[in-house]
């Protein structure tokens, strides 16, 4: 006997499991789908019926209320002036009410003394008792006056419009409003009735139109007495038209009934009333529709207002809904909605039958194909196991704990476990995300690197330390995470590689491990995209009461070392080199110039023609000799709408280039004026910084501060006092204390020494822009001062003894250098002037 194998063949297992799982699952799915669809259809039917009910009530209320308001207003007018409607002119108001609402057939006032005022539309098909109606007549203004107690006359005035009489007819009055429902009801209610209330009479045949209608009335009470009642006749056919136009399904019907079960309105107007002499209402059970009559019977039987029932010879299923009008409506009417269930589930039934038929066929076909495919699948899977060993999968957090009696699957599990072990070893050296990129490019993962020309990208948040001090930890994490996320997406969209997050800073680079030919351009696009999205993020933060975030970015392209750098314990795929430091420094330089995106001259050379850039200044980065020009990036020339520069940014680039041309040429005054214009027009931080730098350069040109670094120069510049003087101004006189020094920014200064015993003076020297001089010099071995005049309009920086003393205390070597430079410069100028007796003392 052969031993029972410990594992089963794969194709046998697949076929058996498929039959055991799919057949009941498929059958259950079809049954569940069928029942769910039926339930959903019924719910939709109920919702549609509720919607039809609400819409019907709303529209009928909207139909009745404007007419009721008009009647109420008419009654209130009669209350103010009881005799107003006894005058013929009052008919104009009633006529306008008819003209403003095409559903009002007549408007009338009945008085308790039997008088009557009416304006009615004329139906040429309905005779008007004893009166002969002119052919062109559209309206009749009717008046019966019984106020004088004599035999009353029923007088008709026929009109085309108010003021256009075309006939008149009078006969002895037989009509008495006191016998009519609207006035009898008003007398019955008496003066205790609500003066604002209106009353709706049950449907009746309106004599002037020959069709069913409603009468809406309101009592006229004046001085605590009942004067009469105002009323309007309304066509019921309008409600039937609405019901006919608002069917929720092809077989549905909506009907209005009163409290007694009489039909008030039916979509088929003729179905609502008996065609007898008085045109009386039908009962709901009398309607010629088996579903409607059955619903009326079932409601009484079930004592329910919402139910399912069957009707007709085919016992078709229906849903019925009876709903009363709101309590604030003037009549106790009900809406009846009856809908055949098949209108909602008929198509679903057909679909379910088709699903069952085709599903069964597909199931049989799939079973057959599964058996065939599973047999052929076993051998390829054995090969696939060997291939999988060559593929990296990053599901490495736990061991494979599954087992199987299927030989192929058992082998696959074993191979997968070995694969996870191998990748776990790699994960100790390189992050999974970077390994994924390396695998895609085929770059081997090994310690070491290579020199490549890449573009580096650094970001940082302005004032992050201060923000962290005052912001709760969770809120800070959410805010910073949103900023890091948008920068990350911007980098990834432009094929960049995120190197690392350093607190609130992001370091990224382009060109490795995937080669990107236009990497400097893409880095710039990512930077602008990040800034634009930061603006949107700040709008969201503002809506929640949070302050804005300001991100600064530095970008530089250079030859750097890129690769797997680290130790045997841990590798990092990163970049190293001077170029990385420069990119980081450029990010920080933004703070000095008030800019947002600072790029190097290397980026300008690579992609400048595709970018909107403006020059900033020549800078020297710490740790690197020499200076290079840096630029601010404002937008992309050929980019999409998100990164395109605005017209204002483009103008700012052009204006800055012009100003910088003067600046680079050493025309400090001209450059200062141009930058000042930019600062004024654009409120530009960079321009304001450059205005200051122009002044500093004017001072530096005097060699006054030779050898001082940037921090020392900024300090000195901060204590200099600038003064502008017109031509001929006396700057100082001979004999002054001599405790100041001056640097000329623009203009010229003439130094003159008085000749003893005469009114004449000899010129010692003339100083021009950038030159420095003091009030005291050694002349013929003695300290002497002289007169100094503004030879033309002049701007001066000055420093007095107290300020120089401050410099002496803070930077003694600077004070010595300043005085030495001044002395040398003054002596040189005097020697040029040929004044041999003038000497200088460098001590």
NORFENJO-V200796 format. One line per field, one symbol per residue. psi: psi as a letter, one per 30 degrees, with the letter a starting at -180 (. if undefined). burial: b if it has 16 or more other C-alpha atoms within 10 Angstrom, else e. A space follows every 50 residues. Layout:
psi: ???
burial: ???
This chain:
psi: kklkkfllkeeeeeeeeeeeeeeeeeeeeeeeeeeeeeeeeeeeeeeeee eeeeeeeeeeefeeeeeeeeeeeeeeeeeejffegfkefffeeeeeeeef jffkelklkklfgflkkkkklkjffjlicgkkklegkflkjkkkjgfffl klkjkkkklelkfikglkkklkkfkjfffleeeeeeeeeafflkffklkk klkljkeffglkalkklkkjkkhgkkeakklkkkkffeeeeeeffhkfle glkkkklafggkkekkejefffkkiaegilklleffkijeeeeeeeeeee efhlfjlklklleghkklkkkkklllfflfkilkkkkkkkeffffeeeee eeeeeeeeeeeeeeeeeeeeeeeeeffeeeeeeeeeefffkkkgigfllj gllkfkeeeeeeeeeeeeeeeeeeeeffekkeeeeeeeeefgkkjlklal kljlklkkllkkheeeeeegkkeeeeeeeeeeeeeeeeeeeefghlkjel kicglkkllkfkfkkjeheeeeeeeeeeeeeefeeeeeeeeefgglllkk kkkkkkkljlkkajkblffklkjaklleeeeeeeeeeefeeefglejkll feeeeegefgljlkkdlklkkkgkllllkllkkflkegaafefkkleeee eeeeeeeeefeeeffgieeeeeeeeeeeeeeghjeeeeefeeeeeeeeee ffgehkfkaeeeeeeeeffkkkkkklkfkjellkflfhgllkkkelakkk kkkkjkglglkkkelkkakflkllfkljkhfkkklakkljeakkkkklka eeeeeeeeeeiefeeeeeeeeeeeeeeeeeeefgiffklljg.
burial: eeeeeeeebbbbebbeeeeeeebeeeeeebeeebeebbeebbeebbebbe ebbeebbeebbebbeebbbbbbebbbbbbeebeebbeeebbeebbebbee eebbbbbbbbbbbbbbbbbbbbeeeeeeeeeebeeebbbbbbbbbbeeee ebbbbbbbbebbeeebbbebeeeeebbbeeebbbbbbeebbebebeebbb bebbbbebbebbbbbbbbbbbbeeebbbbbbbbbbbbbbbebbbeebbbe ebbbbbbbeebbbbbbbebebbbeeeeebbbbbbbbbeeebbbbbbebbe eeeeebbebbbeeeeeebbbbbbbbeeeebbebbbbbbbbbbbbbeebee ebeeebeeeeeebeeebeebbeebeeebeebeeebeeebeebbeebeeee eeeeebbbbebbbebbbebbeebbebbebbebebbeebeeeeeebebebe eebbbbbbbbbbebeeeeeeeeeeebeebbeebbebbbbbbeebbbbbbe eeebbbbbbbbbbbebeebbbbbbbbbbbbbebbeebbeeeeeeeeeebb bbbbbbbbbbbbbbbeeeeebbbbbeeebbbbbbbbbbbbeebebbbbbb bbbbeeebeebbbbbbbeeeeeeeeeeeebbbbbbbbeeeeebbbeeebb ebbebbbebbebbeeebbbebbebbbbbbeeeebebbbbbbbbbbbbbbb bbbbbeeeeeeebeebbebbeeeebeeebebbbbeeebebbbbbbbbbbb bbbeeeeeeeeebbbbbbbbbbbbbbbbbeeeebbbbbbbbbebbbbbbb eebbeebeeeeeebbebbbbbbbbbbbebbeeeebeebbbeee
